Amino acid sequence: VFESQGLYDKALEHYKKCLDIQLKVLGGEHVDVATTYDDMGTVFESQGLYDKALEHLQKCLDIRLKVLGGEDVSVARTYGKMGS
């Protein structure tokens, strides 16, 4: 909701809390963690912070490749987001 409202700092604050819990509970190689990195990357992109967006999308991609393999559609979507 915060992201949709353009409240990007608030959105990132909540994504960071989510990520902290996920990393503690699920570990660093879980698809839910990858999705949160993806979501954070989208917020950074919306802010025009493209280096930070790519950094988070790369973390997402690394996890998805390791867990899901190179042929998964979510991996393809991540490549697409990085290219757009």
Biotite code that builds the C-alpha atoms (Angstrom):
import biotite.structure as struc

atoms = struc.array([
    struc.Atom([0.000, 0.000, 0.000], chain_id="A", res_id=1, res_name="VAL", atom_name="CA", element="C"),
    struc.Atom([2.778, 2.468, 0.898], chain_id="A", res_id=2, res_name="PHE", atom_name="CA", element="C"),
    struc.Atom([4.452, 1.853, -2.452], chain_id="A", res_id=3, res_name="GLU", atom_name="CA", element="C"),
    struc.Atom([1.188, 2.447, -4.311], chain_id="A", res_id=4, res_name="SER", atom_name="CA", element="C"),
    struc.Atom([0.758, 5.701, -2.408], chain_id="A", res_id=5, res_name="GLN", atom_name="CA", element="C"),
    struc.Atom([4.229, 6.840, -3.429], chain_id="A", res_id=6, res_name="GLY", atom_name="CA", element="C"),
    struc.Atom([5.478, 6.581, 0.163], chain_id="A", res_id=7, res_name="LEU", atom_name="CA", element="C"),
    struc.Atom([8.658, 4.848, -0.921], chain_id="A", res_id=8, res_name="TYR", atom_name="CA", element="C"),
    struc.Atom([10.695, 5.315, 2.261], chain_id="A", res_id=9, res_name="ASP", atom_name="CA", element="C"),
    struc.Atom([7.857, 3.859, 4.315], chain_id="A", res_id=10, res_name="LYS", atom_name="CA", element="C"),
    struc.Atom([7.526, 0.960, 1.844], chain_id="A", res_id=11, res_name="ALA", atom_name="CA", element="C"),
    struc.Atom([11.244, 0.228, 2.067], chain_id="A", res_id=12, res_name="LEU", atom_name="CA", element="C"),
    struc.Atom([11.104, 0.374, 5.860], chain_id="A", res_id=13, res_name="GLU", atom_name="CA", element="C"),
    struc.Atom([8.455, -2.342, 5.877], chain_id="A", res_id=14, res_name="HIS", atom_name="CA", element="C"),
    struc.Atom([10.200, -4.426, 3.213], chain_id="A", res_id=15, res_name="TYR", atom_name="CA", element="C"),
    struc.Atom([13.388, -4.264, 5.319], chain_id="A", res_id=16, res_name="LYS", atom_name="CA", element="C"),
    struc.Atom([11.523, -5.492, 8.406], chain_id="A", res_id=17, res_name="LYS", atom_name="CA", element="C"),
    struc.Atom([10.047, -8.286, 6.311], chain_id="A", res_id=18, res_name="CYS", atom_name="CA", element="C"),
    struc.Atom([13.470, -9.187, 4.913], chain_id="A", res_id=19, res_name="LEU", atom_name="CA", element="C"),
    struc.Atom([15.075, -9.241, 8.368], chain_id="A", res_id=20, res_name="ASP", atom_name="CA", element="C"),
    struc.Atom([12.462, -11.700, 9.612], chain_id="A", res_id=21, res_name="ILE", atom_name="CA", element="C"),
    struc.Atom([12.677, -13.835, 6.483], chain_id="A", res_id=22, res_name="GLN", atom_name="CA", element="C"),
    struc.Atom([16.462, -14.057, 6.668], chain_id="A", res_id=23, res_name="LEU", atom_name="CA", element="C"),
    struc.Atom([16.286, -15.048, 10.319], chain_id="A", res_id=24, res_name="LYS", atom_name="CA", element="C"),
    struc.Atom([13.543, -17.652, 9.848], chain_id="A", res_id=25, res_name="VAL", atom_name="CA", element="C"),
    struc.Atom([14.068, -18.913, 6.296], chain_id="A", res_id=26, res_name="LEU", atom_name="CA", element="C"),
    struc.Atom([17.732, -18.228, 5.634], chain_id="A", res_id=27, res_name="GLY", atom_name="CA", element="C"),
    struc.Atom([19.248, -16.443, 2.681], chain_id="A", res_id=28, res_name="GLY", atom_name="CA", element="C"),
    struc.Atom([18.385, -18.989, 0.002], chain_id="A", res_id=29, res_name="GLU", atom_name="CA", element="C"),
    struc.Atom([14.594, -19.025, -0.050], chain_id="A", res_id=30, res_name="HIS", atom_name="CA", element="C"),
    struc.Atom([12.247, -17.895, -2.816], chain_id="A", res_id=31, res_name="VAL", atom_name="CA", element="C"),
    struc.Atom([10.348, -15.621, -0.417], chain_id="A", res_id=32, res_name="ASP", atom_name="CA", element="C"),
    struc.Atom([13.589, -13.778, 0.332], chain_id="A", res_id=33, res_name="VAL", atom_name="CA", element="C"),
    struc.Atom([14.169, -13.424, -3.411], chain_id="A", res_id=34, res_name="ALA", atom_name="CA", element="C"),
    struc.Atom([10.686, -11.967, -3.832], chain_id="A", res_id=35, res_name="THR", atom_name="CA", element="C"),
    struc.Atom([11.328, -9.372, -1.131], chain_id="A", res_id=36, res_name="THR", atom_name="CA", element="C"),
    struc.Atom([14.581, -8.335, -2.834], chain_id="A", res_id=37, res_name="TYR", atom_name="CA", element="C"),
    struc.Atom([12.571, -8.073, -6.075], chain_id="A", res_id=38, res_name="ASP", atom_name="CA", element="C"),
    struc.Atom([9.953, -5.890, -4.370], chain_id="A", res_id=39, res_name="ASP", atom_name="CA", element="C"),
    struc.Atom([12.622, -3.641, -2.893], chain_id="A", res_id=40, res_name="MET", atom_name="CA", element="C"),
    struc.Atom([14.270, -3.347, -6.294], chain_id="A", res_id=41, res_name="GLY", atom_name="CA", element="C"),
    struc.Atom([10.976, -2.151, -7.736], chain_id="A", res_id=42, res_name="THR", atom_name="CA", element="C"),
    struc.Atom([10.726, 0.576, -5.104], chain_id="A", res_id=43, res_name="VAL", atom_name="CA", element="C"),
    struc.Atom([14.276, 1.738, -5.773], chain_id="A", res_id=44, res_name="PHE", atom_name="CA", element="C"),
    struc.Atom([13.523, 1.795, -9.500], chain_id="A", res_id=45, res_name="GLU", atom_name="CA", element="C"),
    struc.Atom([10.437, 3.931, -8.849], chain_id="A", res_id=46, res_name="SER", atom_name="CA", element="C"),
    struc.Atom([12.662, 6.356, -6.940], chain_id="A", res_id=47, res_name="GLN", atom_name="CA", element="C"),
    struc.Atom([15.120, 6.537, -9.836], chain_id="A", res_id=48, res_name="GLY", atom_name="CA", element="C"),
    struc.Atom([17.792, 4.789, -7.735], chain_id="A", res_id=49, res_name="LEU", atom_name="CA", element="C"),
    struc.Atom([18.786, 2.429, -10.531], chain_id="A", res_id=50, res_name="TYR", atom_name="CA", element="C"),
    struc.Atom([22.049, 1.150, -9.027], chain_id="A", res_id=51, res_name="ASP", atom_name="CA", element="C"),
    struc.Atom([20.247, 0.131, -5.832], chain_id="A", res_id=52, res_name="LYS", atom_name="CA", element="C"),
    struc.Atom([17.428, -1.389, -7.887], chain_id="A", res_id=53, res_name="ALA", atom_name="CA", element="C"),
    struc.Atom([19.893, -3.497, -9.868], chain_id="A", res_id=54, res_name="LEU", atom_name="CA", element="C"),
    struc.Atom([21.738, -4.497, -6.694], chain_id="A", res_id=55, res_name="GLU", atom_name="CA", element="C"),
    struc.Atom([18.529, -5.870, -5.174], chain_id="A", res_id=56, res_name="HIS", atom_name="CA", element="C"),
    struc.Atom([17.371, -7.486, -8.405], chain_id="A", res_id=57, res_name="LEU", atom_name="CA", element="C"),
    struc.Atom([20.759, -9.189, -8.682], chain_id="A", res_id=58, res_name="GLN", atom_name="CA", element="C"),
    struc.Atom([20.350, -10.615, -5.176], chain_id="A", res_id=59, res_name="LYS", atom_name="CA", element="C"),
    struc.Atom([16.912, -11.820, -6.194], chain_id="A", res_id=60, res_name="CYS", atom_name="CA", element="C"),
    struc.Atom([18.286, -13.383, -9.371], chain_id="A", res_id=61, res_name="LEU", atom_name="CA", element="C"),
    struc.Atom([21.146, -15.111, -7.553], chain_id="A", res_id=62, res_name="ASP", atom_name="CA", element="C"),
    struc.Atom([18.741, -16.777, -5.124], chain_id="A", res_id=63, res_name="ILE", atom_name="CA", element="C"),
    struc.Atom([16.240, -17.756, -7.806], chain_id="A", res_id=64, res_name="ARG", atom_name="CA", element="C"),
    struc.Atom([18.954, -19.258, -10.007], chain_id="A", res_id=65, res_name="LEU", atom_name="CA", element="C"),
    struc.Atom([20.355, -21.258, -7.108], chain_id="A", res_id=66, res_name="LYS", atom_name="CA", element="C"),
    struc.Atom([16.995, -22.482, -5.807], chain_id="A", res_id=67, res_name="VAL", atom_name="CA", element="C"),
    struc.Atom([14.907, -22.750, -8.983], chain_id="A", res_id=68, res_name="LEU", atom_name="CA", element="C"),
    struc.Atom([17.432, -23.163, -11.783], chain_id="A", res_id=69, res_name="GLY", atom_name="CA", element="C"),
    struc.Atom([17.878, -21.227, -14.997], chain_id="A", res_id=70, res_name="GLY", atom_name="CA", element="C"),
    struc.Atom([14.689, -22.388, -16.708], chain_id="A", res_id=71, res_name="GLU", atom_name="CA", element="C"),
    struc.Atom([12.141, -21.088, -14.200], chain_id="A", res_id=72, res_name="ASP", atom_name="CA", element="C"),
    struc.Atom([9.758, -18.337, -15.320], chain_id="A", res_id=73, res_name="VAL", atom_name="CA", element="C"),
    struc.Atom([10.469, -16.212, -12.243], chain_id="A", res_id=74, res_name="SER", atom_name="CA", element="C"),
    struc.Atom([14.138, -16.221, -13.247], chain_id="A", res_id=75, res_name="VAL", atom_name="CA", element="C"),
    struc.Atom([13.101, -15.039, -16.707], chain_id="A", res_id=76, res_name="ALA", atom_name="CA", element="C"),
    struc.Atom([10.940, -12.282, -15.189], chain_id="A", res_id=77, res_name="ARG", atom_name="CA", element="C"),
    struc.Atom([13.872, -11.106, -13.085], chain_id="A", res_id=78, res_name="THR", atom_name="CA", element="C"),
    struc.Atom([16.110, -10.927, -16.153], chain_id="A", res_id=79, res_name="TYR", atom_name="CA", element="C"),
    struc.Atom([13.348, -8.949, -17.852], chain_id="A", res_id=80, res_name="GLY", atom_name="CA", element="C"),
    struc.Atom([13.023, -6.486, -14.980], chain_id="A", res_id=81, res_name="LYS", atom_name="CA", element="C"),
    struc.Atom([16.759, -5.945, -14.983], chain_id="A", res_id=82, res_name="MET", atom_name="CA", element="C"),
    struc.Atom([16.670, -5.217, -18.672], chain_id="A", res_id=83, res_name="GLY", atom_name="CA", element="C"),
    struc.Atom([13.760, -2.795, -18.649], chain_id="A", res_id=84, res_name="SER", atom_name="CA", element="C"),
])
